[in-house]
């Protein structure tokens, strides 16, 4: 895999390499945003679960 990628990159022109770098940077930003959204969503679910547990305890008077 690495050899294939190396030889593929060596065949590109400077302009193509620049475009590839920009594309990779854009993809990285997109992935970072997705990770951030996922982390926020997961935290929200965790917080909601904690609140639900507390509400159930109060309803059932279990301490």
N, C-alpha and C positions, 0 to 999 in steps of 0.2 A: 504494500500500500504506500509506504513512504517513498520507495523508489519511483513508483508510478507518479506520485504527486511531484516529486523533485523534477523528473524529466518533463512533466507537463508544464511546470512553472518556468523551466529553462527555455521552453519553446516560445514563450510569450514575449511580445515586444514591451518596451518601457511603458507605452500608453496602456497596453492591456494589463500590465502589472499594476499600474496606478488605478485603473478601473476596478481591478480585482480587490485591491486594498480598500477602496471606497465601499465596494459592495460588502466586503467582510465587516467593515466597521459599522455599516448600516444594519447588517444582520445581527451583530453583537449588541447594538443598542436595543434592537427589537427583542432579543432574547432576555436582556437585562430587565426590560420593562415587563415582560411576561413573568419573569421570576418575582419581581416586586409585586405585581398584581396577585400572583398566586400566594405569596407570603402574607399579604394583607388579607386575602380571602380566608386563608387557613387560620390566621389569628382571630378573625371575626367569628369563625365557626367555634374555635376554642373558647372565646369569651362568651359566646351565646350558650355553649354547653355548660359553662360554669354558672351562669345566671340561672339557667333552667334547673340545674341541680339544687341551687340554693332555694329556688321557689318551691321545688318539690319537698325539700326538707321542711320548709315553713308550713306548707299545706298539711304535711303528715306529722308535724311536731316531732320530728326525729332530730336529735342532736347528737 
